[in-house]
Amino acid sequence: MKFSNKDIELFNEAGICIEDKNYTTEEVENLKMKVTDFIMSQSTKDINKFNNKFSSILY
């Protein structure tokens, strides 16, 4: 899977550096887990906001 520029920006916002390359299914799942960890580390009042913001790469 190759991520769009928007997705790459979202990963960067979450502090996850990714390359512009094709990722395997396993790598994609690992990246999604890192994004989920980032979302869960936010204030409880902001979790829904971040979940919505990052939904394009999580689902």
MODELLER restraints for C-alpha pairs under 7 A, 6 or more apart:
rsr = mdl.restraints
at = mdl.atoms
rsr.add(forms.Gaussian(group=physical.xy_distance, feature=features.Distance(at['CA:1:A'], at['CA:22:A']), mean=4.90, stdev=0.5))
rsr.add(forms.Gaussian(group=physical.xy_distance, feature=features.Distance(at['CA:1:A'], at['CA:23:A']), mean=4.89, stdev=0.5))
rsr.add(forms.Gaussian(group=physical.xy_distance, feature=features.Distance(at['CA:1:A'], at['CA:24:A']), mean=6.35, stdev=0.5))
rsr.add(forms.Gaussian(group=physical.xy_distance, feature=features.Distance(at['CA:2:A'], at['CA:21:A']), mean=5.80, stdev=0.5))
rsr.add(forms.Gaussian(group=physical.xy_distance, feature=features.Distance(at['CA:2:A'], at['CA:22:A']), mean=4.51, stdev=0.5))
rsr.add(forms.Gaussian(group=physical.xy_distance, feature=features.Distance(at['CA:2:A'], at['CA:23:A']), mean=6.16, stdev=0.5))
rsr.add(forms.Gaussian(group=physical.xy_distance, feature=features.Distance(at['CA:7:A'], at['CA:57:A']), mean=6.47, stdev=0.5))
rsr.add(forms.Gaussian(group=physical.xy_distance, feature=features.Distance(at['CA:8:A'], at['CA:18:A']), mean=6.82, stdev=0.5))
rsr.add(forms.Gaussian(group=physical.xy_distance, feature=features.Distance(at['CA:10:A'], at['CA:54:A']), mean=6.87, stdev=0.5))
rsr.add(forms.Gaussian(group=physical.xy_distance, feature=features.Distance(at['CA:11:A'], at['CA:17:A']), mean=6.61, stdev=0.5))
rsr.add(forms.Gaussian(group=physical.xy_distance, feature=features.Distance(at['CA:14:A'], at['CA:35:A']), mean=6.56, stdev=0.5))
rsr.add(forms.Gaussian(group=physical.xy_distance, feature=features.Distance(at['CA:14:A'], at['CA:38:A']), mean=6.23, stdev=0.5))
rsr.add(forms.Gaussian(group=physical.xy_distance, feature=features.Distance(at['CA:32:A'], at['CA:58:A']), mean=5.81, stdev=0.5))
rsr.add(forms.Gaussian(group=physical.xy_distance, feature=features.Distance(at['CA:39:A'], at['CA:47:A']), mean=5.97, stdev=0.5))
rsr.add(forms.Gaussian(group=physical.xy_distance, feature=features.Distance(at['CA:39:A'], at['CA:50:A']), mean=6.00, stdev=0.5))
rsr.add(forms.Gaussian(group=physical.xy_distance, feature=features.Distance(at['CA:39:A'], at['CA:51:A']), mean=6.58, stdev=0.5))
rsr.add(forms.Gaussian(group=physical.xy_distance, feature=features.Distance(at['CA:40:A'], at['CA:47:A']), mean=6.52, stdev=0.5))
